[in-house]
Amino acid sequence: MLLSLSSRILSTVDTHCLTKMAWNFGFKGARSVMLFRQRQKQGIVFPPFLYLSILNSCNLRCQGCWVDVASPREMIPLDELNRLVNDARAHGNSFFGILGGEPFLHPDLFDFLAQHPDCYFQIFTNGQLITSKAAAKLRQLGNATPLVSIEGTDKVSDLRRGNKDVLDRTLRGLRNCLDARLLTGVATSLCQTNIDDLLSETWLRKLISWGVHYTWFHTYRPVGPKISAELALTPEQITRVRRFVVEKRASVPIAIIDAYYDHNGQALCPMATGISHHISPGGHVEPCPIIQFARENVRDSRGIYDVLTTSAFLRDFRETAARHTRGCIVLERPDLVKALAAKHNAADTTQRKSAVAELDSMVPRTSQYRPGDEIPEQHWMYRLAKKYFFNDFGVYSNMDPSAKSP
Ligand code: SF4
């Protein structure tokens, strides 16, 4: 599996892009996690992986989206993006997740990428705006990997994403990325309408036949103004996803990413571990993308390192989440999210100003935390990578022993 995957990547990804990925993400990313661990021992939390939602606008209208995509445009302007990245880089970071809205609608995206050749960016995109020219530009820059979301067959894609010909247009963008020899991934948010089509070896083999290098299966999170709770996976399906990922990682030559389990298959939350936090299009510093409350804003005069390492709000969020669950505090305990926001007098960072009402409307549900159903990694590469660079970093030691998944 590993040999076949490596030779596929080596033969289909542009050398400049591959070198940037190996150095900026591989080597420097590992170093940033080591720095994170060292700081953590001194009680300082500064996430090595920051996620930046650079604007709210989008050309699609996905079910369950929590971003105000149809509201007036808000975005992090170029000078602010540069300040953020420069400050984080000065403290050892080199990797940034770029989200939206649709990031390719940001007028300065390419200038931004070009001004940070020593960093690496993963761009979460619907792919539809990636023309062959845009893909060639990404190849020339070399420091970004597009992660193109595909949510199902043509009919399901139209339904999930609120437009026509969604799949065809996304596949055109994906093709442009692959033709330009970019390291390219496909992400899917698994839900009731796509799990049977996409959680299959047939789908993985199709991605491989197209030339896709990695995939990321999220699970649909019923949050936001239109939660479409009927799409959420059952607890058994969540375990099915985990089992599939572990098995296929060991047998199918495509890299499969996840952000919710350690090497022993124990659930974790990247926000609670402190390995990642989120900046919204309005500059709000949030625990994670779906927790739309904040006390701090990057437009304050302080730098992002100072803000993140001194925020009592973020610290309380991490510690409260880690005391109550190894899973997702939003899905399992929306009441706690609401209480934390009230306790810290945090601002609702949505434009619709209904974040509290949305929490009130949520029914607690099972997340990735399924005690007793842990499925350890089978493949040595994932075991090692997770053991050293993506684990719970000891944050669950004060967990309430009676805490259990709903
Ligand atoms: S709170 Fe939930 S959505 Fe946010 S990082 Fe944790 S597990 Fe993910």
Residues whose N, C-alpha, C, O or C-beta is under 5 A from the ligand:
A	BS01	SF4	C269 P270 M271 C288 I290 G327 C328 I329 V330
